[in-house]
Amino acid sequence: MKYKPMDIEQNTIMNDFVKTDDILKDMCGIIESSQKAAYQAVNTALIRRNWLLGYRIASEEMQGEERAKYGAEIIKRLAKDLSAEYGKGYTKSNLYSFYSFYKTYPEIFQTLSGKSQKLLSWSHYAVLLQVNDEKARAWYEKEAIEQTWSVRTLQRNISSQYYYRILQTQKGEIVESEMRELK
């Protein structure tokens, strides 16, 4: 029996590829699916990093006013040190966002079951953190995933109180239609 080192890997790669008679179409499909896979991998890594940074900040948190001052000083110092080491993505504001992300979504990675649960982009989550109402935030998150809202659409829908307007109207389809037109 002759060994072919690529057999196992090729079989799994070929599961996602369908060859047609149009080589250009096939090449475009390969490029686009690879770009999508790379984007998803980077996005998941970014979300995981930000969640872990938030977790680590939260683990320093203790009750009491003295500890709150201590926590603020830690974030200030971390922002300075991390920005010097890694660049401007680690401002105090961003560190507070990571902390808020962890506190808001403490089990985001535990609830992911394979590929059935989709993650939004970090930018989507940063916008969702503006929503204090837990039910509204969950609704916006669900809709953003199901309707594939861009960050801009999500921000506009939150700013326009889309969730509350749908709740208040007997004719939710009118509000939905209005939002579709704006999209």
N, C-alpha and C positions, 0 to 999 in steps of 0.2 A: 504494500500500500504506500503510495507516494504522499508525502506530507506537503500541504500547501499552507504556509503560515497565515494567509489572509482569509482562509475559508470561513472561520467562525466570525471574524469581524465583518467580512463582506456580507454574510447572511443577515446580520442584524442591520447593517447599513441599507441593504437592498430592500428590507421590509418597508421602508418609507419612500421608496423610489419606484415610479412607474415610467417605463420607457415608452415614448411615442415615436412617431415617424418624423417629428419636427425637432431637430437637434437644438435649435435656438430656444424653443419653448422649454425643452428639457433643461438646458443650461440655466435659463432664467429661474426655473423652478428650484433647481439645486441651490443657486446663489441666494434666492429669497428665503428658502427654508433654513439655510445655514445662518443667514443674518438674523432671522427670527429666533433661532435656537441660541445664538450668541447673546442677543439682547436679553432674552429671558434668563440666561445664566448670570449675566452681569447684574441684572435687576435683582434677582434673588440674593446674590452675594451682597449687594448694596443694602438691601433691606435687612438682611441678617446682620451685617456689620453695624448698622445704625441701631438695631434692636439690642444687640450685645453691648454697645456703648451705653445705651440707655439703662440696660440692666446693671452695668457696672457702676454707673452714677447712682442709681437707686440703691445699690447695696451699701453705698456710703451714707445714705440718708438716715438720719435719726430724728426722733421727736424732740421738740423743744426749740425755743427761740435761739439759744446759743448755737445749737447744731445747725439751724437754718443759716445763720451767718457763716458758720464753718462750711456748709455746703455751697453757699454762694461764692465763698473764697476759693474753694476747690475748683469750681467750674471756671472761675476767672483765671486761675492759674493754669488749669488744663487747656483752656482756649489759647492762652499765650504759648504754652509749650507745644501743643499739638499743631498750632498754626505755623510755628517756627519750623517744626519737623516735617509736616505734611502739606502745608499750604493753607489757603484761606477757607477751606470747607469746614473748619472746626472752630467757628466763632462761638461766643457765648450763646448767641441765639440758636445756632444749630445744635449745640450740646443740650440746651433746654428742650429743643424739639425731639432729640433722640430719647431723652428722659421721658418726655410726654408720650412719645410713641410706645415705649416699653410699658408705661403705666396704663395706657389706653388699650393696648393689644398685648397683654401679658402672655397669652397662650397662642399667638398667631402661628407659630411653627408646630405646636402640638396638635392644632386642629387641621393642619393640612394632611389630607389623606391621598397620597400619590399625586396624580395630576388632576384629580377631580376638583380640587379647590384652586382657584387661580388667585395669584397675588396681583395687586395693582402695582404701578410704579411707585417709587419713593415720593415723587412729586405729588401723586394722587393722595398718598397717606399724609403728606405734609398739609395738603388742603383740608383733608378730612379732620385733622386735629383741631381745626378752627371751630368745629361743630361740637358744642358742649352737650347737647341733648343726645343721649346714648341711642335712643330709638331712631332719631333722625339720622345720626351718623351711620348706623347700621343700614338704614334704608338707602342712603346715598351711596354707600359702599356697594351694596347689592346691585343697585341700578347701574353704577359705573362699570361693574363687571359685566352684567348682562347686556347692557346697551352699548358697551365699549366706548364710554364717554372719554373724550380727551380730557386732559387736566383743565384746559380752558372751559370746556363745557361743564365739568364738575364745579369749577369755581363759580361760573355764572349761575348754575342751578342753586347752589348754596346761597349765593348773594341775593338771588331773587326769591328766596324762601319757597322754592318749588315744592318741597315736602309738605310744608304747612298749607300752602295754597291748594294742593290736591286734597288734603284732609278736610279743608273747610268748604270745598265746593261739592255740590251734588253732581256736578257735571265734570268729573275728573278728566274725561276725554278732551274737553275744551282746553284745559291747561296742558295736557299731554301734547295735543296738536300744536299749541302755541310753542312749546319747547322744541318739538321736532322741526318746526319752521325755522327757529333760531339756530338749530344745529346745522 
